[in-house]
Amino acid sequence: MTPEHFQQLIAGVTREIEGRALDAALADFLNQRFPAHGAEFRAIAEACAQAVAAGWMCDREHGGIRFGRVIKPCPELAGFSVDVVEMADVAGPHHVHPQGEIDMIMPLEGDAKFDGHGAGWFVYGPGSAHCPTVSGGRAHVLYLLPQGSIEFTRR
């Protein structure tokens, strides 16, 4: 798995969602078009596992969370950035999504859930905020952020 091949996999998703509002309807669309049991979802999940093992994804760690920005916002991904985290039974730092956030949840161990959601897609709308939390096991979570926009806050 190379960063270039990974970007091609993600481009298959971003081409389908370009220009759509970040809302519950988008989450429904993603879960139907790229279901957790489907080939494309599994290919991205496997690519993440391989890239983490190779050391170029989730190459930083803080507070028990492995993380990293994999792709900066770019036209090839309709202006989205890509971040991937690996979390196990932990809450991350509080942040705001000025333009929204699309989450691809990939459980690795146990019955891992991200903010209460199992394997699949979840979308936070513009202006939303949370402390990202994985409970019930370990998971990779891929974040698509419009223009890479995220604001970490102090609580």
DSSP file with accessible surface (Angstrom, degrees, kcal/mol):
  #  RESIDUE AA STRUCTURE BP1 BP2  ACC     N-H-->O    O-->H-N    N-H-->O    O-->H-N    TCO  KAPPA ALPHA  PHI   PSI    X-CA   Y-CA   Z-CA
    1    1 A M              0   0   67      0, 0.0    53,-0.0     0, 0.0     3,-0.0   0.000 360.0 360.0 360.0 124.9    0.0    0.0    0.0
    2    2 A T     >  -     0   0   68      1,-0.1     4,-2.6    54,-0.0     5,-0.2  -0.799 360.0-113.7-112.0 159.1    1.4    3.3   -1.1
    3    3 A P  H  > S+     0   0   58      0, 0.0     4,-2.4     0, 0.0     5,-0.2   0.883 118.5  54.0 -57.4 -36.2    0.1    6.8   -0.2
    4    4 A E  H  > S+     0   0  129      2,-0.2     4,-1.8     1,-0.2     5,-0.1   0.914 109.3  45.8 -65.2 -43.9   -0.7    7.3   -3.9
    5    5 A H  H  > S+     0   0   82      2,-0.2     4,-2.0     1,-0.2    -1,-0.2   0.902 111.2  53.7 -66.3 -39.3   -2.8    4.1   -4.1
    6    6 A F  H  X S+     0   0    0     -4,-2.6     4,-2.3     1,-0.2     5,-0.2   0.933 106.5  51.9 -60.1 -44.3   -4.5    5.1   -0.8
    7    7 A Q  H  X S+     0   0   56     -4,-2.4     4,-2.5     1,-0.2    -1,-0.2   0.889 106.6  54.2 -60.7 -38.0   -5.4    8.5   -2.3
    8    8 A Q  H  X S+     0   0  131     -4,-1.8     4,-1.2     2,-0.2    -1,-0.2   0.899 107.4  50.7 -63.0 -39.4   -6.9    6.7   -5.4
    9    9 A L  H  X S+     0   0   41     -4,-2.0     4,-0.6     1,-0.2     3,-0.4   0.934 112.7  45.5 -62.3 -45.3   -9.1    4.6   -3.1
   10   10 A I  H >X S+     0   0    3     -4,-2.3     4,-2.6     1,-0.2     3,-1.2   0.873 104.4  62.4 -68.1 -35.1  -10.4    7.7   -1.2
   11   11 A A  H 3X S+     0   0    9     -4,-2.5     4,-2.4     1,-0.3    -1,-0.2   0.843  94.4  63.3 -59.9 -30.9  -11.0    9.6   -4.5
   12   12 A G  H 3X S+     0   0   21     -4,-1.2     4,-0.5    -3,-0.4    -1,-0.3   0.846 110.1  39.3 -61.7 -30.6  -13.5    6.9   -5.3
   13   13 A V  H XX S+     0   0    3     -3,-1.2     4,-1.0    -4,-0.6     3,-0.8   0.926 114.0  50.9 -81.5 -49.6  -15.5    8.1   -2.3
   14   14 A T  H 3X S+     0   0    1     -4,-2.6     4,-1.4     1,-0.3     3,-0.4   0.830 103.7  59.5 -65.5 -29.2  -15.0   11.8   -2.7
   15   15 A R  H 3< S+     0   0  168     -4,-2.4    -1,-0.3    -5,-0.2    -2,-0.2   0.872 106.8  49.0 -61.1 -35.7  -16.0   11.8   -6.4
   16   16 A E  H << S+     0   0   73     -3,-0.8    -1,-0.2    -4,-0.5    -2,-0.2   0.718 118.6  37.1 -76.6 -22.2  -19.4   10.4   -5.2
   17   17 A I  H >< S+     0   0    3     -4,-1.0     3,-2.3    -3,-0.4    -2,-0.2   0.467  79.0 133.4-112.4  -1.9  -20.0   13.0   -2.5
   18   18 A E  T 3< S+     0   0  126     -4,-1.4     3,-0.1     1,-0.3    60,-0.1  -0.212  80.3   8.9 -53.9 130.1  -18.5   16.1   -4.1
   19   19 A G  T 3  S+     0   0   85      1,-0.3    -1,-0.3    59,-0.2     2,-0.2   0.374  97.0 129.1  83.0  -5.5  -20.9   19.1   -3.6
   20   20 A R    <   -     0   0  113     -3,-2.3    -1,-0.3     1,-0.1     2,-0.1  -0.561  65.0-105.5 -82.2 150.3  -23.3   17.3   -1.2
   21   21 A A        -     0   0   62     -2,-0.2     2,-1.1    -3,-0.1     5,-0.2  -0.427  30.1-118.5 -68.5 143.2  -24.3   18.8    2.1
   22   22 A L  S    S+     0   0   22     77,-0.2     2,-0.3    -2,-0.1    -1,-0.1  -0.763  71.4 109.6 -86.5  99.2  -22.7   17.2    5.2
   23   23 A D  S >> S-     0   0   68     -2,-1.1     4,-1.7   102,-0.1     3,-0.6  -0.873  86.2 -72.2-156.5-176.7  -25.8   15.9    6.9
   24   24 A A  H 3> S+     0   0   71     -2,-0.3     4,-2.5     1,-0.2     5,-0.2   0.837 125.3  59.7 -60.6 -33.3  -27.7   12.7    7.9
   25   25 A A  H 3> S+     0   0   63      1,-0.2     4,-2.4     2,-0.2    -1,-0.2   0.885 104.0  51.0 -64.5 -34.7  -28.7   12.2    4.3
   26   26 A L  H <> S+     0   0    3     -3,-0.6     4,-3.0     2,-0.2     5,-0.2   0.918 108.3  51.4 -67.9 -41.2  -25.1   12.0    3.3
   27   27 A A  H  X S+     0   0    9     -4,-1.7     4,-2.6     1,-0.2    -2,-0.2   0.931 110.6  49.0 -59.6 -44.3  -24.4    9.4    6.0
   28   28 A D  H  X S+     0   0   97     -4,-2.5     4,-1.7     1,-0.2    -2,-0.2   0.928 111.7  49.4 -60.2 -45.3  -27.3    7.4    4.7
   29   29 A F  H  X S+     0   0   41     -4,-2.4     4,-3.4     1,-0.2     5,-0.3   0.937 112.0  47.4 -59.0 -49.1  -26.0    7.7    1.1
   30   30 A L  H  X S+     0   0    0     -4,-3.0     4,-3.0     1,-0.2    -1,-0.2   0.903 110.5  51.7 -62.0 -40.8  -22.5    6.6    2.2
   31   31 A N  H  < S+     0   0   55     -4,-2.6    -1,-0.2    -5,-0.2    -2,-0.2   0.803 116.9  40.6 -68.5 -25.4  -23.8    3.6    4.2
   32   32 A Q  H  < S+     0   0  155     -4,-1.7    -2,-0.2    -3,-0.2    -1,-0.2   0.890 122.5  38.4 -84.1 -43.9  -25.8    2.5    1.2
   33   33 A R  H  < S+     0   0   80     -4,-3.4    -3,-0.2     1,-0.2    -2,-0.2   0.844 133.5  23.3 -76.6 -37.0  -23.2    3.2   -1.5
   34   34 A F  S  < S-     0   0    5     -4,-3.0    -1,-0.2    -5,-0.3    -2,-0.1  -0.543  85.3-173.5-127.8  64.7  -20.1    2.1    0.5
   35   35 A P    >   -     0   0   27      0, 0.0     3,-2.1     0, 0.0     6,-0.4  -0.219  36.3-113.5 -65.2 154.3  -21.5   -0.3    3.1
   36   36 A A  T 3  S+     0   0   30      1,-0.3    84,-0.1    83,-0.2    -5,-0.0   0.782 119.0  47.8 -58.2 -28.5  -19.2   -1.7    5.8
   37   37 A H  T 3  S+     0   0  145     82,-0.1    -1,-0.3     4,-0.1     2,-0.1   0.470  95.1 105.6 -90.0  -1.5  -19.5   -5.2    4.4
   38   38 A G  S <> S-     0   0   14     -3,-2.1     4,-2.5     1,-0.1     5,-0.2  -0.334  80.9-113.8 -83.5 162.3  -18.9   -4.0    0.8
   39   39 A A  H  > S+     0   0   67      1,-0.2     4,-2.3     2,-0.2     5,-0.1   0.881 112.9  49.6 -61.7 -41.9  -15.7   -4.4   -1.2
   40   40 A E  H  > S+     0   0   83      2,-0.2     4,-2.1     1,-0.2    -1,-0.2   0.930 112.5  46.8 -68.9 -42.5  -14.8   -0.7   -1.4
   41   41 A F  H  > S+     0   0    8     -6,-0.4     4,-2.7     1,-0.2    -2,-0.2   0.945 113.9  48.4 -61.2 -47.8  -15.2   -0.2    2.4
   42   42 A R  H  X S+     0   0  141     -4,-2.5     4,-2.7    -7,-0.3     5,-0.2   0.874 108.8  54.2 -62.1 -37.2  -13.1   -3.3    3.1
   43   43 A A  H  X S+     0   0   41     -4,-2.3     4,-2.3    -5,-0.2    -1,-0.2   0.916 111.0  45.1 -64.2 -41.2  -10.4   -2.2    0.6
   44   44 A I  H  X S+     0   0    4     -4,-2.1     4,-2.5     2,-0.2    -2,-0.2   0.926 113.2  50.5 -68.1 -42.8  -10.0    1.1    2.4
   45   45 A A  H  X S+     0   0   26     -4,-2.7     4,-2.3     1,-0.2    -2,-0.2   0.926 112.6  46.4 -60.7 -43.2  -10.1   -0.5    5.8
   46   46 A E  H  X S+     0   0  104     -4,-2.7     4,-2.7     2,-0.2    -1,-0.2   0.897 110.0  54.0 -66.6 -39.0   -7.4   -3.0    4.7
   47   47 A A  H  X S+     0   0    2     -4,-2.3     4,-2.6    -5,-0.2    -2,-0.2   0.913 108.6  49.6 -61.2 -41.5   -5.3   -0.2    3.2
   48   48 A C  H  X S+     0   0    0     -4,-2.5     4,-2.7     2,-0.2     5,-0.2   0.942 110.8  49.2 -62.6 -46.0   -5.5    1.7    6.5
   49   49 A A  H  X S+     0   0   34     -4,-2.3     4,-2.3     1,-0.2    -2,-0.2   0.921 113.7  46.3 -59.7 -43.7   -4.3   -1.5    8.4
   50   50 A Q  H  X S+     0   0   82     -4,-2.7     4,-2.2     2,-0.2    -1,-0.2   0.913 112.9  49.1 -65.7 -41.6   -1.4   -2.0    5.9
   51   51 A A  H  X>S+     0   0    0     -4,-2.6     5,-1.3     2,-0.2     6,-1.2   0.887 110.9  49.7 -68.4 -37.2   -0.4    1.7    6.0
   52   52 A V  H ><5S+     0   0   11     -4,-2.7     3,-0.9     1,-0.2    -1,-0.2   0.947 112.1  48.6 -64.9 -44.9   -0.4    1.7    9.9
   53   53 A A  H 3<5S+     0   0   89     -4,-2.3    -2,-0.2     1,-0.3    -1,-0.2   0.872 109.9  52.3 -62.1 -34.8    1.7   -1.4    9.9
   54   54 A A  H 3<5S-     0   0   71     -4,-2.2    -1,-0.3    -5,-0.2    -2,-0.2   0.640 113.8-121.8 -77.3 -15.4    4.1    0.1    7.4
   55   55 A G  T <<5S+     0   0   42     -3,-0.9    -3,-0.2    -4,-0.9    -2,-0.1   0.435  87.2  99.3  94.2   1.4    4.4    3.2    9.6
   56   56 A W  S   <S+     0   0   65     -5,-1.3     2,-0.4     2,-0.1     3,-0.3   0.552  76.3  59.9-100.3  -3.0    3.3    6.0    7.3
   57   57 A M  S    S+     0   0    1     -6,-1.2    -2,-0.2     1,-0.2    11,-0.1  -0.952 114.4   8.9-121.4 143.3   -0.2    6.2    8.7
   58   58 A C  S    S+     0   0    2     -2,-0.4    10,-0.2    26,-0.2    -1,-0.2   0.921  79.3 157.0  55.2  46.7   -1.0    7.1   12.4
   59   59 A D        +     0   0  104     -3,-0.3     2,-0.3     7,-0.1     9,-0.1   0.402  49.6  63.8 -88.1   3.3    2.6    7.8   12.8
   60   60 A R  E     -A   67   0A 148      7,-1.8     7,-2.3     2,-0.0     2,-0.4  -0.879  64.3-162.6-122.4 160.7    2.1   10.1   15.8
   61   61 A E  E     +A   66   0A 115     -2,-0.3     2,-0.3     5,-0.2     5,-0.2  -1.000  15.5 161.1-145.8 139.6    0.8    9.3   19.3
   62   62 A H  E >  S-A   65   0A 145      3,-2.1     3,-1.6    -2,-0.4    -2,-0.0  -0.905  72.8  -4.9-156.3 129.5   -0.6   11.3   22.2
   63   63 A G  T 3  S-     0   0   57     -2,-0.3     3,-0.1     1,-0.3    -2,-0.0   0.800 129.2 -52.9  61.5  30.9   -2.7   10.2   25.1
   64   64 A G  T 3  S+     0   0   51      1,-0.2     2,-0.5    23,-0.1    24,-0.4   0.552 114.1 115.5  81.6   8.0   -3.1    6.7   23.8
   65   65 A I  E <   -A   62   0A  16     -3,-1.6    -3,-2.1    22,-0.1     2,-0.4  -0.948  52.7-154.3-113.6 125.2   -4.3    7.8   20.4
   66   66 A R  E     +AB  61  86A  90     20,-2.2    20,-2.8    -2,-0.5     2,-0.3  -0.834  33.6 152.0 -92.6 138.2   -2.3    7.2   17.2
   67   67 A F  E     +AB  60  85A  57     -7,-2.3    -7,-1.8    -2,-0.4     2,-0.2  -0.948  18.7 161.8-157.0 171.0   -3.1    9.8   14.5
   68   68 A G  E     - B   0  84A   4     16,-0.8    16,-2.2    -2,-0.3     2,-0.7  -0.762  42.0-105.6 169.2 147.9   -2.0   11.7   11.5
   69   69 A R  E     - B   0  83A  94     14,-0.2    14,-0.3    -2,-0.2     3,-0.1  -0.793  33.7-177.5 -82.1 119.9   -3.1   13.7    8.6
   70   70 A V  E     +     0   0A  33     12,-2.4     2,-0.4    -2,-0.7    13,-0.2   0.850  67.9  18.2 -88.8 -39.1   -2.6   11.4    5.6
   71   71 A I  E    S- B   0  82A  15     11,-1.9    11,-2.7   -64,-0.0    -1,-0.3  -0.993  72.4-137.4-139.0 127.6   -3.6   13.7    2.8
   72   72 A K        -     0   0  162     -2,-0.4     7,-0.1     9,-0.2     8,-0.1  -0.396  52.0 -72.1 -73.6 159.8   -3.9   17.5    2.9
   73   73 A P        +     0   0   47      0, 0.0     8,-0.2     0, 0.0    -1,-0.2  -0.276  69.2 165.7 -54.1 135.0   -6.9   19.1    1.2
   74   74 A C    > > -     0   0   20      6,-0.8     5,-2.7    -3,-0.1     3,-1.5  -0.993  50.9-114.7-152.7 155.5   -6.5   18.8   -2.6
   75   75 A P  G > 5S+     0   0  114      0, 0.0     3,-1.9     0, 0.0    -1,-0.1   0.838 111.8  66.0 -61.0 -32.0   -8.5   19.1   -5.8
   76   76 A E  G 3 5S+     0   0  119      1,-0.3   -61,-0.1     2,-0.1   -62,-0.1   0.735 108.2  40.7 -63.4 -20.9   -8.1   15.3   -6.5
   77   77 A L  G X 5S-     0   0    0     -3,-1.5     3,-1.9     3,-0.2    -1,-0.3  -0.053 123.0-101.9-116.1  30.2  -10.2   14.7   -3.3
   78   78 A A  T < 5S-     0   0   28     -3,-1.9   -59,-0.2     1,-0.3    -2,-0.1   0.808  80.3 -54.5  57.1  31.3  -12.8   17.5   -4.0
   79   79 A G  T 3 <S+     0   0    7     -5,-2.7    68,-2.4     1,-0.3    -1,-0.3   0.487 104.1 134.4  84.3   3.8  -11.0   19.7   -1.4
   80   80 A F  E <   - C   0 146A  14     -3,-1.9    -6,-0.8    -6,-0.4    -1,-0.3  -0.591  44.2-147.2 -83.6 149.2  -11.2   17.1    1.4
   81   81 A S  E     - C   0 145A   0     64,-2.2    64,-1.5    -2,-0.2     2,-0.4  -0.685  13.7-137.4-100.1 165.2   -8.3   16.3    3.7
   82   82 A V  E     +BC  71 144A   0    -11,-2.7   -12,-2.4    -2,-0.3   -11,-1.9  -0.989  22.9 174.1-129.2 122.1   -7.9   12.8    5.2
   83   83 A D  E     -BC  69 143A  30     60,-2.1    60,-3.3    -2,-0.4     2,-0.4  -0.941  10.4-163.0-118.7 148.1   -6.9   12.1    8.8
   84   84 A V  E     -BC  68 142A   0    -16,-2.2   -16,-0.8    -2,-0.4     2,-0.3  -0.999   6.8-175.4-132.5 135.7   -6.8    8.6   10.3
   85   85 A V  E     -BC  67 141A  14     56,-2.3    56,-2.2    -2,-0.4     2,-0.5  -0.904  17.2-149.6-123.7 155.0   -6.7    7.7   14.0
   86   86 A E  E     +BC  66 140A  26    -20,-2.8   -20,-2.2    -2,-0.3     2,-0.3  -0.997  28.9 170.5-122.0 121.1   -6.4    4.5   15.9
   87   87 A M  E     - C   0 139A   3     52,-2.5    52,-2.8    -2,-0.5     2,-0.4  -0.971  20.4-168.7-134.0 147.4   -8.2    4.6   19.2
   88   88 A A  E    S- C   0 138A  46    -24,-0.4    50,-0.2    -2,-0.3    47,-0.1  -0.935  74.4 -33.3-139.2 112.3   -9.1    2.0   21.9
   89   89 A D  E    S+     0   0A 107     48,-1.5     2,-0.3    -2,-0.4    46,-0.2   0.895 106.7 115.4  45.8  57.0  -11.5    2.8   24.7
   90   90 A V  E     - C   0 134A  36     44,-1.1    44,-2.5   -26,-0.0     2,-0.4  -0.987  61.3-129.7-151.7 153.3  -10.5    6.5   24.9
   91   91 A A  E     - C   0 133A  58     -2,-0.3    42,-0.3    42,-0.2     3,-0.1  -0.915  26.1-147.9-106.7 136.2  -11.8   10.0   24.3
   92   92 A G        -     0   0    9     40,-4.0     2,-0.1    -2,-0.4     3,-0.1  -0.267  37.4 -61.0 -92.2-176.9   -9.9   12.4   22.2
   93   93 A P        -     0   0   76      0, 0.0    -1,-0.2     0, 0.0    37,-0.1  -0.380  57.1-104.7 -71.6 140.7   -9.6   16.1   22.4
   94   94 A H        +     0   0   30     59,-0.2    59,-2.2    37,-0.2     2,-0.3  -0.346  51.3 164.8 -62.1 137.8  -12.6   18.3   22.0
   95   95 A H  E     -GH 130 152B   5     35,-2.1    35,-2.0    57,-0.3     2,-0.3  -0.982  31.7-126.7-153.8 163.1  -12.9   20.0   18.6
   96   96 A V  E     -GH 129 151B  31     55,-2.7    55,-2.2    -2,-0.3    33,-0.3  -0.874  11.3-144.2-112.4 145.1  -15.3   21.9   16.3
   97   97 A H  E >   -G  128   0B   0     31,-3.2    30,-2.6    -2,-0.3    31,-0.6  -0.847  14.3-173.7-107.3  90.8  -16.0   21.0   12.7
   98   98 A P  T 3  S+     0   0   39      0, 0.0    -1,-0.2     0, 0.0    52,-0.1   0.860  90.5  20.1 -55.3 -36.3  -16.5   24.4   11.0
   99   99 A Q  T 3  S-     0   0   85      1,-0.4   -77,-0.2    50,-0.4     2,-0.1   0.282 123.0 -97.5-114.5   5.8  -17.5   22.8    7.7
  100  100 A G    <   -     0   0    0     -3,-0.6    -1,-0.4    25,-0.4     2,-0.3  -0.339  31.2-112.3 102.1 174.3  -18.5   19.4    9.0
  101  101 A E  E     -D  124   0A   0     23,-2.5    23,-3.1    44,-0.1     2,-0.5  -0.979   9.7-150.9-151.0 135.8  -16.8   16.0    9.3
  102  102 A I  E     -DE 123 144A   0     42,-2.3    42,-2.7    -2,-0.3     2,-0.5  -0.950  19.3-159.8-109.9 125.0  -17.3   12.6    7.6
  103  103 A D  E     -DE 122 143A   0     19,-3.4    19,-2.2    -2,-0.5     2,-0.6  -0.918  13.0-163.7-112.7 129.6  -16.3    9.6    9.6
  104  104 A M  E     -DE 121 142A   0     38,-2.7    38,-2.4    -2,-0.5     2,-0.6  -0.957  18.9-154.5-106.8 114.2  -15.5    6.2    8.3
  105  105 A I  E     +DE 120 141A   1     15,-3.5    15,-1.9    -2,-0.6    36,-0.2  -0.823  15.9 178.8-101.2 121.3  -15.6    3.8   11.3
  106  106 A M  E     - E   0 140A   7     34,-3.0    34,-2.5    -2,-0.6     7,-0.1  -0.836  17.0-150.4-125.9  89.4  -13.5    0.6   11.1
  107  107 A P  E     + E   0 139A  49      0, 0.0    32,-0.3     0, 0.0     3,-0.1  -0.326  17.9 176.3 -60.4 141.4  -13.7   -1.6   14.2
  108  108 A L  E     +     0   0A  63     30,-3.5     2,-0.3     1,-0.4    31,-0.2   0.681  64.1  15.2-113.7 -37.1  -10.5   -3.7   14.8
  109  109 A E  E >  S- E   0 138A 107     29,-2.1    29,-1.2     0, 0.0     3,-0.7  -0.995 111.4 -10.8-143.0 148.0  -11.2   -5.4   18.1
  110  110 A G  E 3  S- E   0 137A  75     -2,-0.3     2,-0.4    27,-0.2    27,-0.2  -0.240 111.1 -43.6  66.2-153.6  -14.2   -6.0   20.3
  111  111 A D  E 3  S-     0   0A 112     25,-1.7    -1,-0.2     2,-0.0    26,-0.2  -0.469  77.7-173.3-107.1  55.7  -17.5   -4.3   19.6
  112  112 A A  E <   -     0   0A   0     -3,-0.7     2,-0.4    -2,-0.4    24,-0.2  -0.278   5.7-175.3 -60.3 134.3  -15.7   -0.9   19.0
  113  113 A K  E     - E   0 135A  65     22,-2.6    22,-2.3    24,-0.1     2,-0.6  -0.976  19.3-143.3-129.6 143.8  -18.0    2.0   18.4
  114  114 A F  E >  S-FE 117 134A   0      3,-3.1     3,-2.4    -2,-0.4    20,-0.2  -0.944  87.9 -21.4-107.7 116.9  -17.1    5.6   17.6
  115  115 A D  T 3  S-     0   0   35     18,-3.3    -1,-0.2    -2,-0.6    19,-0.1   0.866 131.5 -49.8  49.6  38.3  -19.3    8.1   19.3
  116  116 A G  T 3  S+     0   0   53     17,-0.3     2,-0.4     1,-0.2    -1,-0.3   0.451 116.7 115.1  85.0   1.4  -21.8    5.3   19.7
  117  117 A H  B <   -F  114   0A  68     -3,-2.4    -3,-3.1     1,-0.1    -1,-0.2  -0.895  50.6-151.2-110.8 134.3  -21.7    4.2   16.0
  118  118 A G        -     0   0   30     -2,-0.4   -13,-0.2    -5,-0.2    -5,-0.1   0.066  54.9 -25.7 -83.5-162.7  -20.4    0.9   14.8
  119  119 A A  S    S+     0   0   55     -7,-0.2     2,-0.3   -15,-0.1    -1,-0.2  -0.143 106.9  46.2 -52.1 132.3  -18.8    0.0   11.5
  120  120 A G  E    S-D  105   0A   2    -15,-1.9   -15,-3.5    -3,-0.1     2,-0.4  -0.956  91.6 -35.9 136.1-152.4  -19.8    2.3    8.7
  121  121 A W  E     +D  104   0A  12     -2,-0.3     2,-0.3   -17,-0.2   -17,-0.2  -0.866  39.6 178.6-116.6 144.1  -20.2    6.0    8.1
  122  122 A F  E     -D  103   0A  50    -19,-2.2   -19,-3.4    -2,-0.4     2,-0.4  -0.992  13.2-153.2-140.7 143.1  -21.3    8.9   10.3
  123  123 A V  E     -D  102   0A  11     -2,-0.3     2,-0.5   -21,-0.2   -21,-0.2  -0.977   4.3-159.9-124.4 129.4  -21.5   12.6    9.4
  124  124 A Y  E     -D  101   0A  38    -23,-3.1   -23,-2.5    -2,-0.4     3,-0.1  -0.916  26.1-130.8-100.0 131.9  -21.2   15.6   11.6
  125  125 A G    >   -     0   0   25     -2,-0.5     3,-1.9   -25,-0.2   -25,-0.4  -0.196  40.0 -65.6 -77.7 169.7  -22.7   18.8   10.1
  126  126 A P  T 3  S+     0   0   87      0, 0.0   -27,-0.2     0, 0.0    -1,-0.2  -0.260 121.7  19.1 -55.9 137.0  -21.1   22.2    9.9
  127  127 A G  T 3  S+     0   0   55    -30,-2.6   -28,-0.1     1,-0.3    -2,-0.1   0.389  91.8 135.9  83.3  -2.7  -20.5   23.8   13.3
  128  128 A S  E <   -G   97   0B  27     -3,-1.9   -31,-3.2   -31,-0.6     2,-0.3  -0.290  32.9-167.5 -74.3 163.6  -20.8   20.6   15.2
  129  129 A A  E     +G   96   0B  46    -33,-0.3     2,-0.3    -3,-0.1   -33,-0.2  -0.984  13.5 151.1-149.4 154.9  -18.4   19.7   18.0
  130  130 A H  E     -G   95   0B  18    -35,-2.0   -35,-2.1    -2,-0.3    -2,-0.0  -0.980  47.7-109.5-168.4 169.4  -17.4   16.6   20.1
  131  131 A C        -     0   0   43     -2,-0.3   -37,-0.2   -37,-0.2   -16,-0.1  -0.963  49.1-127.1-104.4 104.1  -14.8   14.7   22.0
  132  132 A P        -     0   0    5      0, 0.0   -40,-4.0     0, 0.0     2,-0.4  -0.366  35.2-172.4 -59.7 129.2  -14.2   11.8   19.6
  133  133 A T  E     -C   91   0A  48    -42,-0.3   -18,-3.3    -2,-0.1     2,-0.5  -0.988  21.2-164.8-133.3 128.8  -14.7    8.6   21.7
  134  134 A V  E     +CE  90 114A   1    -44,-2.5   -44,-1.1    -2,-0.4     2,-0.3  -0.955  20.7 175.0-108.2 129.1  -14.1    5.0   20.9
  135  135 A S  E     + E   0 113A  57    -22,-2.3   -22,-2.6    -2,-0.5   -19,-0.1  -0.917  52.7  31.1-129.6 154.8  -15.7    2.5   23.3
  136  136 A G  E    S-     0   0A  44     -2,-0.3   -25,-1.7   -24,-0.2     2,-0.3   0.594 120.4 -27.4  79.2  12.2  -16.0   -1.3   23.4
  137  137 A G  E    S- E   0 110A  11    -27,-0.2   -48,-1.5   -26,-0.2     2,-0.4  -0.996  88.6 -44.1 151.3-153.9  -12.7   -2.0   21.7
  138  138 A R  E     +CE  88 109A  64    -29,-1.2   -30,-3.5    -2,-0.3   -29,-2.1  -0.910  51.5 168.8-120.1 143.6  -10.2   -0.7   19.2
  139  139 A A  E     -CE  87 107A   0    -52,-2.8   -52,-2.5    -2,-0.4     2,-0.4  -0.989  33.1-129.8-149.8 154.7  -10.9    1.0   15.9
  140  140 A H  E     -CE  86 106A   5    -34,-2.5   -34,-3.0    -2,-0.3     2,-0.4  -0.885  26.7-165.8 -95.8 140.2   -9.5    3.0   13.0
  141  141 A V  E     -CE  85 105A   0    -56,-2.2   -56,-2.3    -2,-0.4     2,-0.5  -0.996   5.2-157.3-129.5 124.9  -11.5    6.1   12.2
  142  142 A L  E     -CE  84 104A   1    -38,-2.4   -38,-2.7    -2,-0.4     2,-0.5  -0.877  10.0-157.5-100.8 130.5  -10.9    8.0    8.9
  143  143 A Y  E     -CE  83 103A  15    -60,-3.3   -60,-2.1    -2,-0.5     2,-0.6  -0.953   8.1-162.3-111.7 127.3  -12.0   11.6    8.9
  144  144 A L  E     -CE  82 102A   1    -42,-2.7   -42,-2.3    -2,-0.5   -62,-0.2  -0.942  15.9-172.8-102.5 120.9  -12.8   13.5    5.7
  145  145 A L  E >   -C   81   0A   1    -64,-1.5     3,-2.4    -2,-0.6   -64,-2.2  -0.968  27.4-119.8-118.8 121.0  -12.7   17.3    6.5
  146  146 A P  E >  S-C   80   0A  16      0, 0.0     3,-2.2     0, 0.0   -66,-0.2  -0.407 100.0  -9.9 -57.9 125.0  -13.8   19.9    3.9
  147  147 A Q  T 3  S-     0   0  117    -68,-2.4   -67,-0.2     1,-0.3     3,-0.1   0.675 118.0 -79.1  56.6  19.5  -10.7   22.1    3.3
  148  148 A G  T <  S+     0   0   11     -3,-2.4     2,-0.5   -69,-0.3    -1,-0.3   0.674  80.4 170.1  68.3  17.8   -9.0   20.3    6.2
  149  149 A S    <   +     0   0   26     -3,-2.2   -50,-0.4   -49,-0.1     2,-0.3  -0.497   8.7 137.9 -77.8 117.0  -11.0   22.5    8.6
  150  150 A I        -     0   0   47     -2,-0.5     2,-0.5   -53,-0.1   -53,-0.2  -0.975  32.0-158.2-153.3 143.0  -10.9   21.6   12.3
  151  151 A E  E     -H   96   0B 110    -55,-2.2   -55,-2.7    -2,-0.3     2,-0.2  -0.951  10.9-149.5-129.4 111.6  -10.6   23.7   15.4
  152  152 A F  E     -H   95   0B 129     -2,-0.5     2,-0.3   -57,-0.2   -57,-0.3  -0.580  20.0-162.4 -78.1 140.8   -9.3   22.1   18.6
  153  153 A T        -     0   0   56    -59,-2.2     2,-0.4    -2,-0.2   -59,-0.2  -0.812  18.4-119.8-122.4 160.8  -10.7   23.7   21.8
  154  154 A R              0   0  250     -2,-0.3   -59,-0.0   -61,-0.1     0, 0.0  -0.867 360.0 360.0 -98.8 136.8   -9.8   23.8   25.4
  155  155 A R              0   0  215     -2,-0.4   -61,-0.0   -61,-0.0     0, 0.0  -0.866 360.0 360.0-117.3 360.0  -12.4   22.4   27.8
